Amino acid sequence: MELIRINDKKLKIMLTSLDMKNYALDSDKMSCETEETRRAFRNILHDAGVRGGFDTSSEKIFIQLYPSRAGGCEMFVTRLDLAACAAAARGERTEEMEMAMEQAARTRECTVFSFERLSSLLRACALLCRADGERWGELRSSAYRDGEDTYYLIVEGDALRYREQAMRHALLGEFGAICDDARLAIYLPEHAAVLCEDTAIPTLGALA
């Protein structure tokens, strides 16, 4: 089990296939309507609280779960305020819940790259656009600049799992670095300056 504490209200839990087996969870048969799944979730949240200090025992929570190809899964746990709890009881979604879903989706199947110079970001995007046999422009990609004048590229999409090796070679060889902190995929869209959203690779690549 790997834990990433996004903030005081949100936690990302990553389970391997072995973790799933230990918690008696089957990614193809999970349903909150079964006692087995609810028991497994309680055990996972208990262990997450012990290991990461994220206590949910006295609060209502919103859980999003995404199975992975390797047999594991990603869980996003959000503590709900009173209004969200009341809405959840009525089967409704609040703005907070919608935002949690959007943030969770952004951290899935994405890779964050950093660049010291804008020119490096532009050249990397141009290289990806020209990569043989790869349709980089079809992947959702966004670019940002933080307060330290570091530039970032967030690339999203299921195809990343198969293209990461080529991207590492293309970007790390000369231009930038891969960021291991998954929280950046949430932090940057909220706090950094937007250079280009959704189509950064083809848009910025054309400027190089």
C-alpha positions in Angstrom: 0.0 0.0 0.0 1.3 3.5 -1.0 -0.3 6.6 0.5 -0.2 10.1 -1.0 -1.7 12.8 1.3 -3.0 15.4 -1.1 -4.2 17.7 1.6 -6.0 17.5 5.0 -9.2 16.4 3.4 -8.0 14.2 0.5 -5.9 11.0 0.4 -4.8 8.8 -2.5 -4.3 5.1 -1.7 -2.5 2.9 -4.2 -2.9 -0.9 -3.8 -0.9 -3.6 -5.6 -2.5 -6.9 -6.7 -1.0 -8.4 -3.6 -2.6 -5.8 -1.4 -5.9 -6.5 -3.1 -5.5 -10.2 -2.3 -4.6 -9.4 1.3 -7.7 -7.3 1.7 -9.8 -9.9 -0.1 -10.8 -7.5 -2.8 -11.6 -8.5 -6.4 -11.4 -5.5 -8.8 -14.0 -7.1 -11.1 -16.5 -7.7 -8.3 -16.3 -4.7 -6.0 -19.6 -3.3 -4.9 -20.3 -1.1 -1.8 -23.5 -3.0 -1.5 -21.7 -6.1 -0.3 -20.5 -6.5 3.3 -17.3 -8.0 2.1 -16.3 -4.9 0.2 -17.4 -2.6 3.0 -15.3 -4.6 5.4 -12.3 -4.4 3.1 -12.7 -0.6 2.8 -12.9 -0.3 6.6 -9.7 -2.3 6.9 -7.9 -0.3 4.3 -9.0 3.1 5.8 -7.9 1.8 9.3 -4.5 0.9 8.0 -4.2 4.2 6.1 -5.1 6.0 9.3 -2.4 4.1 11.3 0.3 4.5 8.7 -0.5 8.0 7.4 -2.5 9.7 10.2 -5.5 10.2 8.0 -8.3 9.3 10.4 -11.8 8.9 8.9 -13.4 6.9 11.8 -15.6 9.8 12.9 -16.4 11.4 9.5 -18.4 10.8 6.4 -16.2 10.2 3.4 -16.4 10.1 -0.4 -14.5 7.2 -2.0 -13.6 6.9 -5.7 -12.0 3.6 -6.8 -10.2 2.9 -10.1 -8.9 -0.6 -10.9 -5.6 -0.8 -12.7 -4.4 -3.1 -15.4 -1.9 -4.8 -13.1 -4.6 -6.1 -10.8 -4.3 -3.4 -8.2 -6.3 -0.2 -7.8 -6.2 3.5 -6.9 -8.5 4.9 -4.2 -9.3 8.5 -3.6 -10.7 9.3 -0.2 -12.3 12.7 0.5 -13.6 13.9 3.9 -17.0 15.5 3.4 -18.3 18.7 5.1 -21.9 18.8 6.6 -23.5 20.1 3.4 -21.8 17.4 1.3 -22.9 14.7 3.8 -26.5 15.8 3.5 -26.3 15.9 -0.3 -24.8 12.4 -0.3 -27.6 11.1 1.9 -30.0 12.4 -0.8 -28.0 10.8 -3.5 -26.8 14.1 -4.8 -23.4 15.5 -5.6 -22.1 18.8 -4.3 -19.5 21.1 -5.9 -16.9 19.7 -3.5 -17.7 16.1 -4.6 -17.5 17.1 -8.3 -14.1 18.8 -7.7 -12.8 15.7 -5.9 -13.8 13.6 -8.9 -12.1 15.9 -11.3 -8.9 16.0 -9.2 -8.9 12.2 -8.9 -9.2 11.9 -12.7 -6.3 14.2 -13.2 -4.0 12.2 -11.1 -4.7 8.9 -12.9 -2.6 7.8 -15.8 -0.6 11.0 -16.0 3.0 11.9 -15.9 4.4 15.3 -14.8 7.6 16.7 -16.4 9.6 19.7 -15.3 11.8 22.1 -17.3 14.1 24.8 -16.2 13.5 26.9 -19.3 10.6 27.7 -21.5 12.7 26.9 -24.6 13.3 23.3 -23.2 9.6 22.8 -22.8 8.9 24.0 -26.3 11.6 21.8 -27.9 10.4 18.8 -25.9 6.8 19.3 -27.2 8.2 19.7 -30.8 10.2 16.5 -30.5 7.1 14.5 -29.2 5.1 15.9 -32.1 7.7 14.5 -34.5 8.1 11.1 -32.7 7.8 8.3 -35.3 4.7 6.1 -34.9 3.5 8.0 -31.8 0.4 10.2 -31.8 1.5 12.4 -28.9 -0.8 15.2 -30.0 -3.8 13.0 -29.3 -3.0 12.8 -25.6 -4.4 15.4 -23.3 -1.5 17.6 -22.2 -1.3 20.9 -20.2 1.6 23.2 -19.5 2.2 25.5 -16.5 4.7 27.9 -14.9 5.1 28.1 -11.2 6.3 31.1 -9.0 9.9 29.9 -9.3 9.8 30.1 -13.1 9.9 26.3 -13.5 7.9 25.0 -16.3 5.8 21.8 -16.2 4.0 19.5 -18.7 1.3 17.2 -17.5 0.5 14.5 -20.0 -2.6 12.3 -19.4 -4.2 9.3 -21.0 -4.3 5.5 -20.8 -1.7 5.2 -23.6 1.0 6.6 -21.3 1.5 3.2 -19.8 2.8 2.0 -23.1 4.7 5.2 -24.2 6.5 6.2 -21.0 9.8 4.6 -22.0 9.9 6.6 -25.3 8.9 9.8 -23.4 11.6 9.3 -20.8 14.2 8.9 -23.5 12.9 11.9 -25.5 12.6 14.3 -22.5 15.2 13.2 -20.0 18.0 13.0 -22.5 18.3 16.7 -23.0 15.3 18.8 -22.0 13.6 18.0 -18.6 12.9 15.6 -15.8 10.0 13.4 -14.6 8.5 14.5 -11.3 7.6 11.7 -8.9 5.3 13.8 -6.8 1.8 12.9 -8.0 0.3 15.8 -6.0 1.7 18.2 -8.6 -1.0 17.0 -11.0 -3.5 18.6 -8.6 -1.5 21.5 -7.3 -0.3 23.0 -10.6 -3.8 23.5 -12.2 -5.0 25.3 -9.1 -1.9 27.4 -8.2 0.4 27.8 -11.2 0.1 30.0 -14.3 -1.5 28.2 -17.2 0.4 28.3 -20.5 -1.8 25.9 -22.4 -4.5 23.5 -21.4 -5.4 20.1 -22.9 -3.4 20.6 -26.2 0.0 21.7 -24.9 2.1 19.2 -26.9 0.9 20.2 -30.4 0.3 23.8 -29.6 3.6 24.5 -27.9 5.5 22.2 -30.3 4.4 24.3 -33.2 6.2 27.3 -31.5 9.6 25.7 -31.2 
